[in-house]
């Protein structure tokens, strides 16, 4: 897979001048800057647009599919989905989309209020309402449910490494036994459209705690709804994520499955970073770990039946 050289400010500026009226008269046009130093293919364009450039052909395929997918999901969701004002190729075979900027901060910057949790419930419920066949027709892939037991075993070893670095109490994972993981196995026939990339940076939150929008739909998949519950647990905290999923009609099993996916993931990723196998900022990874491991009442009071009906 060949990746294009990272775009420069001049490359971005020339492309934007060809797309927007601003700057065509020689006045310079809107300012351009990378969203973050690490995200060199995503640029702020003034204060109203964001330019997202695909670095390779695989990413280009996902970017083009995202344009159609956003149109499909938009009527089902109570929160904003970015609108593309221009799209095409910024280099041979490499896609771009120039999107309107969804106003607000991120879930990393603002806490979600009780009303914001209702917004998240609407997001989860709306995704479940999207017809699977229509999403599949757009090329949205299917993603097999992950083995929670395999993830648990990896997390146990990772927790021991974090404990050696005085970053985590490994005993906290002992409460999650192989029997618990087996109880929380994904249920057959439960596949829905999932965003599959809900992070603090992708959930736009206003200063009032309302969820204003959800960004970056390139990783969307037809699969386990617990993956989005897990993403929200890391982004906004486990209590808020579980309350939102419950409001959306999900039962205890997918809520707890999402909770433990998030907990295992954050332990593994933090340990990988400390050992130099994964990028990331320790304060950010530590914050994700703390949010995922916030206690919730549901895990203390739930006793599973042999088979729990799914919504």
C-alpha positions as CSV (number, residue, x, y, z in Angstrom):
1,X,0.0,0.0,0.0
2,X,1.6,3.2,-1.2
3,X,1.1,6.3,0.9
4,X,1.4,9.8,-0.6
5,X,3.8,12.3,0.9
6,X,2.2,14.4,3.7
7,X,0.5,17.5,2.2
8,X,2.1,20.9,2.9
9,X,0.3,24.1,3.7
10,X,0.9,25.2,0.1
11,X,-0.6,22.1,-1.3
12,X,-3.7,22.6,0.9
13,X,-3.9,26.3,0.1
14,X,-3.9,25.7,-3.6
15,X,-6.6,23.0,-3.4
16,X,-8.8,25.2,-1.2
17,X,-8.5,28.2,-3.5
18,X,-9.8,26.0,-6.3
19,X,-12.8,25.0,-4.2
20,X,-13.9,28.2,-2.3
21,X,-14.6,31.7,-3.6
22,X,-12.5,33.1,-0.8
23,X,-9.0,33.7,-2.1
24,X,-9.8,33.5,-5.8
25,X,-9.4,37.3,-6.0
26,X,-5.8,37.1,-4.7
27,X,-6.6,38.1,-1.1
28,X,-5.1,34.9,0.2
29,X,-8.2,33.0,1.3
30,X,-8.9,31.4,4.6
31,X,-6.1,30.3,6.9
32,X,-5.1,26.7,6.8
33,X,-3.5,24.6,9.6
34,X,-3.4,21.0,10.7
35,X,-6.0,20.0,13.2
36,X,-3.1,18.6,15.3
37,X,0.6,18.0,14.5
38,X,-0.1,14.2,14.5
39,X,-3.0,14.5,12.1
40,X,-1.1,15.8,9.1
41,X,-3.9,14.8,6.6
42,X,-6.7,16.7,8.3
43,X,-6.7,20.5,8.2
44,X,-8.8,23.3,9.5
45,X,-9.8,25.7,6.7
46,X,-10.6,29.0,8.3
47,X,-13.2,28.6,11.1
48,X,-16.0,27.1,9.0
49,X,-14.5,24.0,7.2
50,X,-12.3,21.0,7.6
51,X,-10.4,19.3,4.8
52,X,-9.7,15.6,5.1
53,X,-7.2,14.1,2.8
54,X,-6.9,10.3,2.2
55,X,-3.2,9.2,2.6
56,X,-3.6,6.1,0.4
57,X,-6.0,4.2,-1.9
58,X,-7.5,2.1,0.9
59,X,-8.4,5.2,2.9
60,X,-9.7,6.8,-0.3
61,X,-12.2,4.0,-0.7
62,X,-13.4,4.5,2.8
63,X,-13.6,8.3,2.4
64,X,-15.8,7.9,-0.8
65,X,-18.0,5.4,0.9
66,X,-18.4,7.7,3.9
67,X,-19.9,10.4,1.7
68,X,-22.8,8.1,0.8
69,X,-23.1,6.6,4.3
70,X,-23.4,10.0,6.0
71,X,-26.4,10.7,3.7
72,X,-27.9,7.4,4.7
73,X,-27.6,7.8,8.5
74,X,-28.4,11.6,8.7
75,X,-32.2,11.2,8.8
76,X,-32.0,8.7,11.6
77,X,-29.8,10.7,14.0
78,X,-30.7,13.5,16.4
79,X,-27.1,14.9,16.2
80,X,-25.3,16.5,13.3
81,X,-23.3,14.6,10.7
82,X,-20.7,16.6,8.6
83,X,-21.9,17.8,5.2
84,X,-19.4,17.8,2.3
85,X,-19.3,21.0,0.3
86,X,-16.7,19.6,-2.2
87,X,-15.0,16.3,-2.8
88,X,-12.7,14.7,-5.4
89,X,-9.0,13.7,-5.6
90,X,-6.2,15.8,-4.2
91,X,-3.6,13.6,-5.8
92,X,-4.0,10.8,-8.4
93,X,-6.3,8.2,-6.9
94,X,-6.4,9.9,-3.5
95,X,-9.6,11.3,-2.3
96,X,-10.4,14.4,-0.3
97,X,-13.6,15.9,1.2
98,X,-14.1,19.5,2.3
99,X,-16.7,19.4,5.1
100,X,-18.6,22.0,7.0
101,X,-17.3,22.3,10.6
102,X,-19.7,21.1,13.3
103,X,-19.5,23.8,16.0
104,X,-18.5,22.7,19.5
105,X,-15.7,21.1,21.3
106,X,-14.9,17.5,21.9
107,X,-15.9,15.0,24.5
108,X,-12.3,15.3,25.7
109,X,-12.9,19.0,26.4
110,X,-16.5,19.1,27.7
111,X,-18.5,16.8,30.0
112,X,-21.7,15.4,28.6
113,X,-24.8,16.5,30.5
114,X,-27.9,14.4,31.2
115,X,-29.6,15.9,28.1
116,X,-26.4,15.0,26.2
117,X,-26.8,11.4,27.3
118,X,-30.2,11.5,25.7
119,X,-28.5,12.7,22.5
120,X,-26.1,9.7,22.7
121,X,-29.1,7.4,23.2
122,X,-30.6,8.9,20.1
123,X,-27.3,8.2,18.3
124,X,-27.3,4.5,19.3
125,X,-31.0,4.0,18.6
126,X,-30.7,5.8,15.2
127,X,-27.8,3.6,14.2
128,X,-29.8,0.5,15.0
129,X,-32.7,1.9,12.9
130,X,-30.6,2.1,9.7
131,X,-31.5,-0.7,7.4
132,X,-28.7,-3.2,7.3
133,X,-29.3,-4.0,3.7
134,X,-29.0,-0.4,2.6
135,X,-25.7,0.0,4.5
136,X,-24.4,-3.2,3.0
137,X,-25.4,-2.0,-0.5
138,X,-23.0,1.0,0.0
139,X,-20.1,-1.4,0.7
140,X,-20.1,-1.1,4.5
141,X,-18.2,-4.2,5.7
142,X,-19.3,-6.7,8.2
143,X,-17.1,-7.0,11.3
144,X,-17.2,-10.3,13.3
145,X,-17.7,-9.8,17.1
146,X,-14.4,-9.9,19.1
147,X,-13.8,-12.7,21.6
148,X,-14.1,-11.1,25.0
149,X,-12.3,-14.1,26.6
150,X,-9.3,-13.6,24.3
151,X,-9.3,-9.9,25.1
152,X,-9.6,-10.6,28.8
153,X,-6.5,-12.8,28.8
154,X,-4.5,-10.1,26.9
155,X,-5.7,-7.5,29.4
156,X,-4.7,-9.6,32.4
157,X,-1.1,-9.7,31.2
158,X,-1.2,-6.0,30.2
159,X,-2.6,-5.1,33.7
160,X,0.4,-6.8,35.3
161,X,2.8,-4.7,33.2
162,X,0.9,-1.5,34.1
163,X,1.0,-2.6,37.8
164,X,4.8,-2.9,37.5
165,X,4.9,0.7,36.3
166,X,2.6,1.8,39.2
167,X,-0.2,2.8,36.7
168,X,-2.9,0.3,37.5
169,X,-4.1,-2.1,40.2
170,X,-4.0,-5.5,38.4
171,X,-6.4,-7.0,41.0
172,X,-9.2,-4.9,39.4
173,X,-9.3,-7.3,36.5
174,X,-9.7,-10.4,38.8
175,X,-13.4,-9.6,39.2
176,X,-13.9,-10.4,35.5
177,X,-13.6,-14.1,35.2
178,X,-13.6,-16.4,32.2
179,X,-17.2,-17.4,33.2
180,X,-18.2,-13.7,33.1
181,X,-16.6,-13.3,29.7
182,X,-18.5,-16.3,28.4
183,X,-21.8,-14.8,29.7
184,X,-21.1,-11.6,27.7
185,X,-20.4,-13.3,24.4
186,X,-22.0,-11.5,21.5
187,X,-25.5,-12.8,20.7
188,X,-26.2,-14.3,17.2
189,X,-28.1,-12.1,14.8
190,X,-27.4,-8.9,16.7
191,X,-25.5,-7.1,14.0
192,X,-26.4,-3.4,13.4
193,X,-24.7,-0.4,11.8
194,X,-22.0,0.8,14.1
195,X,-19.8,3.9,13.9
196,X,-16.9,1.7,15.2
197,X,-14.7,4.7,15.9
198,X,-16.4,6.6,18.7
199,X,-13.6,8.5,20.5
200,X,-13.5,11.7,22.4
201,X,-12.2,13.5,19.3
202,X,-15.1,12.2,17.2
203,X,-18.0,13.2,19.6
204,X,-18.7,16.9,19.3
205,X,-20.0,18.4,22.6
206,X,-21.2,21.9,23.3
207,X,-20.2,23.9,26.4
208,X,-23.8,23.1,27.7
209,X,-23.0,19.4,27.6
210,X,-25.3,18.6,24.6
211,X,-23.9,16.3,21.9
212,X,-23.8,18.4,18.7
213,X,-22.4,15.9,16.2
214,X,-20.4,12.8,15.4
215,X,-17.4,12.9,13.1
216,X,-15.4,10.5,10.9
217,X,-17.6,7.7,9.7
218,X,-14.8,5.9,7.7
219,X,-14.6,2.9,10.1
220,X,-18.3,2.2,10.1
221,X,-19.2,-1.5,10.1
222,X,-22.1,-3.9,10.4
223,X,-21.5,-5.7,13.6
224,X,-21.6,-5.8,17.4
225,X,-23.4,-2.8,18.9
226,X,-21.3,-3.2,22.1
227,X,-18.4,-1.8,20.1
228,X,-20.1,1.6,20.1
229,X,-21.0,1.4,23.7
230,X,-17.4,0.6,24.4
231,X,-16.3,3.6,22.4
232,X,-18.6,5.9,24.4
233,X,-17.4,4.4,27.7
234,X,-13.9,5.6,26.8
235,X,-15.0,8.9,25.4
236,X,-17.5,10.1,28.0
237,X,-17.2,7.6,30.9
238,X,-18.8,4.2,31.6
239,X,-21.8,5.5,33.6
240,X,-22.9,7.9,30.9
241,X,-22.3,5.4,28.1
242,X,-24.3,2.7,29.9
243,X,-27.1,5.1,30.8
244,X,-27.3,6.2,27.1
245,X,-27.3,2.6,25.9
246,X,-30.1,1.7,28.3
247,X,-32.1,4.7,27.1
248,X,-31.6,3.4,23.6
249,X,-33.2,0.1,24.6
250,X,-30.2,-2.1,25.0
251,X,-30.3,-4.6,27.8
252,X,-27.7,-5.5,30.5
253,X,-25.8,-7.9,28.3
254,X,-24.7,-5.6,25.5
255,X,-24.1,-2.8,28.0
256,X,-21.8,-4.9,30.2
257,X,-20.1,-6.4,27.1
258,X,-19.3,-2.8,25.9
259,X,-18.1,-1.9,29.4
260,X,-15.6,-4.8,29.5
261,X,-14.5,-4.3,25.9
262,X,-13.6,-0.7,26.8
263,X,-11.9,-1.7,30.0
264,X,-9.7,-4.4,28.4
265,X,-8.9,-2.2,25.4
266,X,-7.7,0.7,27.5
267,X,-5.5,-1.5,29.7
268,X,-3.9,-3.1,26.7
269,X,-3.3,0.1,24.8
270,X,-1.8,1.9,27.8
271,X,0.6,-1.1,28.4
272,X,1.5,-1.2,24.7
273,X,2.4,2.5,24.8
274,X,4.6,2.2,27.9
275,X,6.5,-0.5,26.1
276,X,6.9,1.5,22.9
277,X,4.6,-0.6,20.8
278,X,1.9,2.1,20.3
279,X,1.8,5.8,19.9
280,X,-0.1,8.1,22.3
281,X,0.1,10.6,25.1
282,X,0.3,9.2,28.6
283,X,-2.2,11.8,30.0
284,X,-4.7,11.0,27.3
285,X,-4.3,7.2,27.7
286,X,-4.5,7.6,31.5
287,X,-7.7,9.6,31.1
288,X,-9.3,7.0,28.8
289,X,-8.3,4.3,31.3
290,X,-10.0,6.2,34.2
291,X,-13.2,6.9,32.2
292,X,-13.5,3.2,31.2
293,X,-13.0,2.0,34.7
294,X,-15.5,4.3,36.4
295,X,-17.8,2.0,38.4
296,X,-21.4,1.5,37.4
297,X,-24.3,0.1,39.4
298,X,-25.4,-2.3,36.6
299,X,-22.4,-4.5,37.0
300,X,-23.1,-5.0,40.7
301,X,-26.8,-6.0,40.4
302,X,-27.0,-8.0,37.1
303,X,-27.6,-11.7,37.2
304,X,-27.9,-13.1,33.7
305,X,-30.6,-15.5,32.6
306,X,-29.4,-18.3,30.2
307,X,-30.7,-16.3,27.2
308,X,-31.5,-12.6,27.2
309,X,-33.7,-11.2,24.4
310,X,-32.1,-8.4,22.4
311,X,-34.0,-5.3,21.3
